[in-house]
Amino acid sequence: MKKPFTNFIKLNSKFVVVIMLLTAFSTSSVGAETLVTDEELATDTVDQSGDIGSTDTLEFTLEARWGFVQGNSEDDKTEKDYSGYIKTNNTAVAKIRLNNTALFENNDSIQSKENPVSWSSTIFGHWDGVSVNVRAKADANITVKIPRGDITKTAREWYRLTEKEILKIGGDQMLVVKSHPKKRRRHAVFIWWGRTKNITGEDLNSCEDHTYSSCPLQCGRICLQSCNEDSTICTADCEGAGSCFRPNTDGVNFSGTLKTDSDINIKLKKTMRFEDNDEIVSHDRNQISWTSQITTGRDGLYTLMLPHSNVALNSNFSVNFTNIFEDDNWFKRFTLADVKNGVRETIKVNDVDYVLVIGYKTIANKLVRSKRSGEHFLIKNNIRHSADDTDILTANGYAEEEAEVIDDDELESYELGDDLSYPDGTVVEAGNKTYVISNGVKRLLANNRAKDGIPWARQITKQLKLGKLEAITSGPAVESEDEITDNTLVKVDGDSAVWRIRGGKRQVFNHVRIFNLHRLDIAKVKTITPEKLQKFTWSPPVEFPDGSLVKIPTDPKVYLLKNGIRHWIETEGDLKGLGHKFSDIVDMSPTEIVNYPAGDPVISDEVTVVTEF
């Protein structure tokens, strides 16, 4: 298996070249007529405006926000109960699962994460929200409900929805729901198995013998399951008195089969980290079989799963490691909904933990470019936003040259969102009217006093053609210089702290590096009075954004942050294969990093592409 870089950062000026062996692939084991063809791949598009049959299965993301969604309320701070749910009338024809929450705090909570997704939410001058994944038959009813009303549509209607659905509650309060359809049925699924940490012979040579209790952390401590705390004798996976670890060089047989139900086809794209003793044995439309010997690392597959248009909601696929135990196999079934949130199974062999991980590639807040068309997209919260307007791209702090080129099959497996627009705080003009972008909508600056409330309105203004302006949704006008629109950056005179006003709450930026990672413009910070700042409810500090690369100064390990979890990037090759650079890495204090629980390591399919199919 591939060599980890123990001194990761110290090696940044000395790249190590790893020669990878091509996996042998026996064409005799795969009949061309049994494989998914490129012509079939081209027919998996779901037409939003075309005919959608009642038995068709649709997939989309629903984003719901409730409360003062289009603006903060500085006057109405009374508590309002917005507890609610997103549910179906029949779980046999629709599956709903939570993706994430927005602006939830101590007084808010998720009551149920799936079927239904339900929440407890208290609003006092701000808004909260959730994002859910829906897989449903076209005629299934999906309801979004809050105490003051609800919106019910069929899955077909939600799927075809191109504008925000708005339910006005009274005053400035509302329920707003947006749908992001999955335009192609394909799922780009990554599957890997083995250890969560690579351990090699070179690691062994760098570690002296120790009792378990004094074994250095960097040595891996893989005797954890087989050594007593004070023992000097290690058994099972370890051999040799007093050693921190001595891997079993015979390895574990992870040969196996991935098999789908008949209404889900499968296409193998790549093998990952396969070496000379690993190979694909057979592959057809519903099954892939392989041989894999795991000693200290891991192997994997990059596949496309292609459900039929009328796929059953309970259709699944299975993973079977046929010879992993001396007299038994390991077998388990999974659904496509499981893949959406990620699967992690621990498999104990000879008292040593191995894992099976299934999910999508880890892309967070990243600019990507289609390998085939060259189009640019921003991937955010597993939704792709077209980003081919250079002016808008620059305004959001991105440059075309930083885009990662990704496989089109993978790109098209993400739900389709709105085109990338100007960031909040941008002042735009068309004709003789001036607007500020707030919460993704344009708000007319109704008079000169309103313009005076935005210090940069006179200097940093985008001139737009009328058609481009009309493409941006309209929100309520700004009438006063005292109004602070959502996502405004503010500070108090004489204090260096910068705050973000969002959803009626104030969040401080603890470090300039967090401010910069959010790609914000220091020129767009408004100075307000301390009294004005205190009108906004305190909220926890702004966090490092998803996709950040972080490390602590005393540890060479580099982590990718996603959904509040830190994922170790083990090698230089993985770092580069994921489209990152050493200059992207920022320092985080030890007290900060512990707030992010450790997840599974991130591996790149590009670093170990041994065979493409």
C-alpha positions in Angstrom: 0.0 0.0 0.0 1.1 3.5 -0.5 3.6 5.2 1.7 2.3 7.9 4.2 4.3 11.0 4.7 5.0 11.1 8.4 6.6 14.6 8.2 3.9 15.9 5.9 4.6 19.6 6.0 8.3 19.3 6.3 8.4 17.5 2.9 6.6 20.2 1.0 9.6 21.2 -1.0 10.6 17.6 -1.7 8.0 15.7 -3.7 8.2 11.9 -3.6 7.4 10.1 -6.8 5.5 6.9 -6.3 5.6 4.4 -9.2 2.2 2.7 -9.4 1.6 -0.6 -10.9 -1.1 -1.2 -13.5 -3.7 -3.7 -12.4 -4.1 -6.6 -14.8 -7.6 -6.7 -16.2 -8.8 -9.8 -17.9 -11.0 -8.9 -20.8 -12.1 -12.5 -21.1 -13.9 -12.2 -17.8 -16.1 -9.3 -19.0 -18.3 -9.6 -22.0 -18.7 -6.3 -23.7 -22.4 -6.9 -24.3 -23.0 -7.2 -20.5 -21.6 -3.8 -19.6 -23.4 -0.5 -19.4 -22.7 1.4 -22.6 -22.0 5.1 -23.2 -25.3 5.3 -25.1 -27.2 4.1 -22.0 -25.3 6.6 -19.9 -26.5 9.4 -22.1 -30.2 8.5 -21.6 -30.3 8.8 -17.8 -31.3 12.5 -17.9 -34.6 13.3 -16.2 -36.5 16.1 -18.1 -37.9 18.6 -15.7 -40.5 19.9 -18.2 -41.1 16.6 -20.0 -43.2 13.6 -19.2 -42.6 12.1 -15.8 -44.5 8.8 -15.2 -46.3 8.1 -11.9 -43.9 5.2 -11.2 -40.8 7.2 -11.9 -38.5 7.7 -8.9 -37.2 11.3 -8.5 -34.4 12.7 -6.3 -34.0 16.2 -5.2 -32.9 18.5 -2.3 -35.4 20.7 -0.5 -34.1 23.7 1.4 -36.6 25.3 3.8 -36.2 28.5 5.8 -38.7 30.0 8.2 -39.1 33.2 10.1 -37.7 36.6 9.0 -36.1 35.1 5.9 -35.7 38.2 3.7 -34.6 40.6 6.4 -33.9 40.9 10.2 -36.4 42.3 12.6 -34.8 44.6 15.1 -38.2 45.5 16.6 -40.0 42.2 16.9 -37.9 40.0 19.3 -40.8 38.1 20.8 -40.3 34.3 20.7 -42.3 32.4 18.1 -42.6 28.7 17.8 -41.7 27.4 14.3 -41.4 23.7 15.2 -42.4 21.6 12.2 -41.6 18.8 9.8 -41.0 17.7 6.2 -42.9 14.4 5.7 -44.7 12.2 3.2 -48.1 10.8 3.4 -46.7 7.3 2.6 -43.2 6.2 3.5 -43.6 3.3 1.0 -43.4 5.8 -1.9 -41.1 8.5 -0.5 -37.9 8.6 1.6 -36.8 11.9 3.3 -33.5 12.3 5.1 -31.8 15.3 6.8 -28.8 16.8 5.1 -28.0 19.7 7.5 -29.4 22.6 9.5 -29.0 26.4 9.2 -28.7 28.8 12.1 -29.8 26.2 14.7 -28.6 27.0 18.2 -29.1 25.8 21.8 -32.9 26.4 21.7 -33.3 24.6 18.4 -33.0 20.9 17.8 -33.7 18.1 15.3 -36.4 15.7 16.6 -36.2 13.2 13.8 -33.6 12.8 11.0 -35.7 10.8 8.5 -39.2 9.9 7.6 -40.2 12.5 8.8 -37.5 15.2 9.3 -38.9 17.1 12.2 -37.5 20.0 14.3 -38.0 22.2 17.3 -37.3 25.9 16.4 -37.8 29.2 18.3 -37.6 32.4 16.3 -37.0 35.9 17.7 -36.3 38.3 14.9 -34.3 35.9 12.8 -34.7 32.7 10.7 -33.7 29.0 10.9 -33.7 26.3 8.2 -33.0 22.8 7.1 -31.9 20.9 4.0 -33.3 17.5 3.2 -32.8 14.8 0.6 -35.9 13.4 -1.0 -36.2 10.2 -3.1 -39.8 9.6 -4.0 -42.3 8.3 -6.6 -43.6 11.1 -8.8 -47.1 11.1 -7.3 -46.1 11.0 -3.7 -47.1 14.0 -1.6 -44.4 15.9 0.3 -45.4 18.4 3.0 -43.4 21.2 4.6 -45.2 22.3 7.7 -44.8 24.9 10.4 -47.4 25.9 13.1 -48.8 28.7 11.0 -49.3 26.9 7.7 -47.9 24.3 5.3 -47.0 23.7 1.6 -47.9 20.4 0.0 -46.9 19.3 -3.4 -46.3 16.0 -5.3 -42.7 15.0 -5.8 -43.2 15.7 -9.5 -44.2 19.3 -8.6 -41.3 19.8 -6.2 -38.9 18.4 -8.8 -40.2 20.8 -11.5 -40.2 23.9 -9.2 -37.8 26.5 -10.6 -38.6 29.4 -8.3 -38.8 29.7 -4.5 -42.1 28.6 -3.1 -43.1 31.3 -0.5 -45.8 31.0 2.2 -46.3 34.4 3.8 -47.2 34.2 7.5 -47.8 37.8 8.4 -45.7 40.9 8.7 -42.2 40.0 7.4 -42.4 36.4 8.4 -42.6 33.6 5.9 -41.8 30.0 5.0 -39.5 29.7 1.9 -38.8 26.4 0.2 -36.4 25.9 -2.7 -35.9 22.7 -4.7 -32.7 21.5 -6.3 -33.3 18.6 -8.7 -31.0 15.7 -9.5 -31.0 16.0 -13.3 -29.3 12.6 -13.8 -30.1 9.4 -12.0 -26.4 8.4 -11.7 -24.6 8.2 -8.4 -20.8 8.5 -8.4 -20.0 6.1 -5.5 -16.6 5.6 -3.9 -16.0 2.4 -1.9 -12.9 1.5 0.0 -11.9 -1.1 2.6 -8.9 -1.8 4.8 -7.2 0.2 7.6 -8.0 3.8 8.5 -4.3 4.5 8.6 -1.5 3.3 6.4 1.4 1.6 8.3 4.5 0.6 6.5 7.8 -1.1 7.2 9.5 2.2 7.2 7.2 3.3 10.1 8.4 0.1 11.9 12.0 1.1 11.5 11.4 4.5 13.0 9.9 3.2 16.2 11.9 1.7 19.0 10.5 -1.1 21.1 8.2 0.0 23.9 5.7 -1.4 26.3 2.2 -0.6 25.1 1.7 2.1 27.7 4.8 4.0 26.4 4.2 3.4 22.8 4.5 6.7 20.9 1.3 7.9 19.2 3.1 8.3 15.9 3.9 4.6 15.9 0.2 3.8 15.4 -0.5 1.7 18.5 -2.2 -1.0 16.4 -1.7 -3.4 19.3 -4.6 -1.7 21.0 -6.9 -4.7 20.8 -4.3 -7.3 21.6 -2.0 -5.8 24.2 -2.9 -5.2 27.8 -2.1 -1.8 29.1 1.0 -2.9 31.1 1.8 -6.0 29.0 5.1 -6.4 27.2 3.8 -9.3 25.1 1.7 -8.5 22.0 -0.3 -11.2 20.3 -2.6 -11.6 17.2 -1.7 -8.8 14.8 1.6 -8.1 16.6 4.6 -10.2 17.3 7.7 -9.6 19.4 7.9 -8.7 23.1 7.6 -5.0 23.9 7.1 -3.8 20.4 4.7 -1.0 19.6 3.5 -3.0 16.6 4.6 -5.5 14.0 2.1 -5.9 11.2 1.0 -9.3 10.1 2.7 -9.4 6.7 0.3 -12.2 5.5 -2.5 -9.6 5.4 -6.2 -10.1 5.3 -8.1 -11.4 2.3 -10.6 -8.7 1.3 -11.5 -10.3 -2.0 -15.2 -9.8 -2.6 -18.2 -8.8 -4.7 -20.3 -5.7 -5.1 -23.8 -6.6 -6.4 -26.8 -4.5 -7.2 -30.5 -5.3 -7.6 -31.7 -5.7 -11.1 -33.1 -2.2 -11.3 -29.7 -0.6 -10.5 -27.0 -1.0 -13.1 -23.3 -0.5 -12.2 -20.3 0.7 -14.2 -16.7 0.5 -12.9 -14.8 3.7 -13.5 -11.5 3.1 -11.7 -9.8 1.0 -9.2 -8.0 2.7 -6.3 -4.7 1.6 -4.7 -4.8 -1.8 -6.4 -1.4 -3.3 -6.7 0.2 -6.4 -8.3 -1.7 -8.9 -6.2 -5.1 -7.1 -6.6 -7.3 -7.3 -9.7 -10.8 -7.2 -11.1 -12.0 -10.7 -11.6 -15.3 -10.1 -13.3 -17.6 -7.2 -14.1 -21.1 -7.0 -15.6 -24.2 -4.7 -15.4 -25.0 -5.7 -11.8 -21.9 -7.1 -10.3 -18.1 -6.4 -9.8 -15.8 -9.0 -8.3 -12.2 -8.5 -7.2 -9.2 -10.0 -5.4 -7.7 -7.8 -2.7 -5.1 -8.5 -0.1 -4.9 -5.9 2.7 -1.7 -5.8 4.9 -1.4 -2.2 6.2 -3.4 0.1 3.8 -6.6 -0.1 1.8 -8.0 -0.7 -1.7 -11.1 0.7 -3.4 -13.4 1.2 -6.4 -14.9 4.3 -8.0 -18.2 3.3 -9.6 -21.3 4.7 -11.2 -24.6 3.3 -9.9 -27.4 3.9 -12.4 -30.9 3.3 -11.1 -33.7 2.7 -13.6 -36.3 5.4 -14.0 -38.8 3.3 -12.0 -36.3 2.0 -9.5 -38.0 0.7 -6.3 -37.2 2.8 -3.2 -36.1 -0.2 -1.3 -33.7 -1.4 -4.1 -30.2 -1.9 -2.8 -26.8 -3.2 -3.3 -24.6 -5.5 -1.3 -20.9 -5.8 -0.4 -19.7 -9.4 0.3 -16.1 -10.1 1.4 -16.1 -13.8 0.6 -12.9 -15.0 2.3 -12.3 -12.4 5.1 -12.7 -15.0 7.9 -11.3 -18.4 8.1 -14.7 -20.1 7.8 -17.1 -17.3 7.0 -17.8 -14.3 4.9 -18.9 -10.7 5.7 -22.0 -9.5 4.0 -24.3 -6.4 4.2 -26.9 -4.6 2.1 -27.1 -0.8 1.6 -29.4 1.6 -0.2 -28.6 4.7 -2.3 -30.0 6.8 0.5 -27.3 5.4 2.7 -24.6 6.5 0.2 -25.9 10.1 0.4 -25.0 10.4 4.1 -22.0 8.1 3.9 -21.6 4.5 5.3 -18.9 3.3 7.7 -18.8 -0.3 8.9 -16.2 -1.6 11.3 -15.0 -5.2 10.5 -13.0 -6.9 13.2 -10.5 -9.5 12.0 -8.2 -11.2 14.5 -9.0 -8.5 17.1 -7.9 -5.8 14.7 -10.4 -3.2 13.3 -10.7 -2.7 9.6 -13.3 -0.5 7.9 -15.6 -0.4 4.9 -16.4 3.2 3.8 -19.0 4.0 1.1 -20.0 7.5 -0.1 -19.5 10.4 -2.4 -16.2 12.1 -3.0 -15.4 14.7 -0.5 -15.9 18.1 -2.3 -16.8 21.1 -0.1 -17.0 24.7 -1.3 -14.8 24.0 -4.3 -14.6 25.4 -7.8 -14.5 22.6 -10.4 -14.3 22.4 -14.1 -16.0 19.9 -16.3 -13.4 17.6 -18.0 -15.6 17.4 -21.2 -17.1 20.8 -21.6 -14.8 23.0 -19.6 -17.7 24.6 -17.8 -17.1 25.9 -14.3 -19.3 25.0 -11.2 -19.1 25.8 -7.5 -19.9 22.7 -5.5 -21.5 23.7 -2.2 -23.4 21.5 0.2 -23.4 18.8 -2.5 -25.2 21.1 -5.0 -23.5 22.4 -8.1 -23.9 26.0 -9.2 -23.0 27.1 -12.7 -20.1 29.6 -12.4 -19.1 30.7 -15.9 -19.6 34.4 -15.4 -16.1 35.7 -14.9 -17.3 38.9 -13.2 -19.5 37.0 -10.7 -16.7 34.4 -10.1 -14.2 37.2 -9.3 -16.7 38.9 -7.0 -17.0 35.7 -5.0 -13.3 35.6 -4.6 -12.5 32.8 -7.0 -10.3 32.6 -10.1 -10.7 30.2 -13.0 -7.2 28.8 -12.7 -7.9 27.4 -9.2 -10.7 25.1 -10.5 -10.2 21.4 -10.1 -10.9 19.3 -13.3 -13.3 16.5 -12.4 -14.9 13.6 -14.2 -18.2 14.6 -15.8 -20.0 11.5 -14.5 -19.1 12.6 -11.0 -20.0 16.2 -11.7 -23.4 15.4 -13.0 -24.2 13.2 -9.9 -24.7 16.4 -7.9 -28.1 18.2 -7.7 -28.4 21.3 -9.9 -28.7 24.6 -8.0 -29.2 28.2 -9.1 -26.4 29.9 -11.1 -23.7 31.4 -8.9 -24.7 35.0 -8.2 -23.0 38.1 -6.7 -22.1 37.7 -3.0 -24.1 39.4 -0.3 -23.1 43.0 0.2 -22.5 43.6 -3.5 -24.0 46.9 -4.7 -25.3 46.7 -8.3 -26.7 49.3 -10.7 -28.8 49.1 -13.8 -30.3 52.1 -15.4 -30.9 54.7 -12.6 -31.6 52.2 -9.8 -29.2 50.8 -7.2 -29.6 47.6 -5.3 -27.7 45.7 -2.6 -27.5 41.9 -2.7 -28.6 40.3 0.6 -29.4 36.6 1.2 -29.1 36.0 -2.5 -31.8 38.5 -3.5 -31.5 42.1 -4.8 -32.9 44.8 -2.5 -33.6 48.3 -4.0 -31.8 51.2 -2.2 -34.9 53.3 -2.2 -33.3 56.7 -1.5 -30.0 58.5 -0.8 -30.3 57.8 2.9 -30.4 54.1 2.2 -27.3 54.4 0.0 -25.6 56.3 2.7 -26.1 53.3 5.0 -23.8 51.3 2.8 -20.4 53.1 2.9 -19.0 51.3 -0.2 -22.2 52.0 -2.3 -20.6 55.1 -3.9 -17.2 53.4 -4.7 -17.6 49.7 -5.2 -20.6 49.2 -7.5 -21.2 46.7 -10.3 -22.8 48.1 -13.5 -25.2 45.4 -14.8 -27.2 45.1 -18.0 -31.0 45.0 -17.3 -31.3 41.3 -18.3 -28.6 40.3 -15.9 -30.3 42.2 -13.1 -33.7 40.7 -13.8 -32.2 37.2 -13.3 -31.7 38.1 -9.6 -34.7 37.6 -7.4 -36.2 40.7 -5.9 -36.5 41.3 -2.1 -38.0 44.1 0.0 -36.6 47.6 -0.6 -34.1 49.2 1.9 -35.7 52.4 3.1 -33.3 53.6 5.8 -29.6 54.0 6.4 -30.1 52.4 9.8 -31.2 49.0 8.3 -28.5 46.3 8.3 -29.2 43.8 5.6 -28.6 40.1 6.1 -24.9 39.0 5.9 -23.6 42.5 6.4 -20.1 42.7 7.9 -19.9 45.2 10.8 -17.5 46.6 13.4 -17.6 49.1 16.3 -15.4 52.2 16.0 -12.2 51.7 18.0 -12.6 47.9 18.1 -10.8 45.6 15.7 -13.4 42.8 16.0 -15.4 42.1 12.8 -18.9 40.6 13.1 -21.3 39.0 10.6 -25.0 39.9 10.9 -27.0 36.9 9.7 -30.5 35.9 10.5 -30.8 38.6 13.2 -27.7 37.4 15.0 -24.2 38.6 15.4 -21.2 36.3 14.9 -17.6 37.4 15.5 -14.7 36.3 13.3 -12.1 35.1 15.8 -9.2 35.2 13.3 -8.5 37.1 10.1 -7.7 33.7 8.5 -11.3 32.6 9.0 -12.4 35.9 7.4 -10.1 35.3 4.5 -11.2 31.6 4.1 -14.8 32.8 3.6 -13.4 34.9 0.7 -14.8 38.2 2.2 -13.8 41.8 1.3 -12.5 43.9 4.2 -13.5 47.0 2.3 -17.2 46.0 2.8 -17.2 46.3 6.6 -19.7 48.8 8.0 -18.9 50.7 11.3 -21.9 50.9 13.7 -22.5 52.0 17.3 -22.1 49.6 20.2 -25.8 50.0 21.0 -26.7 49.0 17.4 -24.5 45.9 17.6 -26.1 44.8 20.9 -29.5 44.8 19.3 -28.5 41.6 17.5 -28.6 38.4 19.5 -25.1 36.9 20.2 -24.4 33.7 18.2 -21.3 31.4 18.3 -18.3 32.6 16.3 -18.1 32.1 12.5 -16.5 28.8 11.9 -13.9 27.7 9.4 -15.8 27.1 6.1 -16.3 23.6 4.7 -13.3 22.7 2.5 -10.7 24.4 4.7 -7.3 22.7 5.0 -6.0 23.1 8.6 -3.2 21.9 10.9 -1.9 22.7 14.3 1.7 24.1 14.4 3.1 21.3 16.4 1.7 18.4 14.3 2.4 17.7 10.6 -1.0 16.2 10.0 -3.3 18.1 7.6 -7.0 17.9 7.8 -9.9 18.7 5.5 -13.0 20.2 7.3 -16.4 19.2 6.1 -19.8 19.3 8.0 -18.0 19.9 11.3 -15.7 16.9 10.9 -12.0 16.9 10.3 -10.6 14.3 7.8 -6.9 13.5 7.7 -5.2 13.9 4.3 -2.4 11.3 4.7 -0.1 12.0 1.8 1.2 14.7 -0.5 -0.3 12.7 -3.4 -3.7 12.8 -1.8 -3.4 16.5 -1.2 -2.5 17.2 -4.8 -5.0 14.6 -6.2 -7.8 16.4 -4.3 -6.9 19.6 -6.1 -5.2 21.4 -3.1 -1.9 23.2 -2.6 0.4 23.6 0.4 -0.4 27.3 0.3 -4.1 26.4 1.0 -3.2 25.2 4.5 -3.8 27.4 7.5 -2.9 26.9 11.2 -5.5 26.2 13.8 -4.9 26.2 17.5 -5.0 22.9 19.5 -8.0 24.2 21.4 -9.9 24.9 18.2 -9.2 21.6 16.4 -10.7 19.5 19.2 -14.0 21.1 18.4 -14.0 19.1 15.1 -14.4 15.3 15.7 -12.1 13.1 13.7 -13.6 11.3 10.7 -12.2 8.9 8.2 -9.1 9.9 6.2 -9.7 11.5 2.8 -8.1 9.7 -0.1 -7.8 10.8 -3.7 -8.8 8.6 -6.6 -6.4 10.5 -8.8 -3.3 9.6 -6.8 -3.7 5.9 -7.4 -5.5 5.6 -10.7 -4.2 2.2 -11.8 -6.8 1.2 -14.4 -9.7 3.1 -16.0 -12.5 1.1 -17.5 
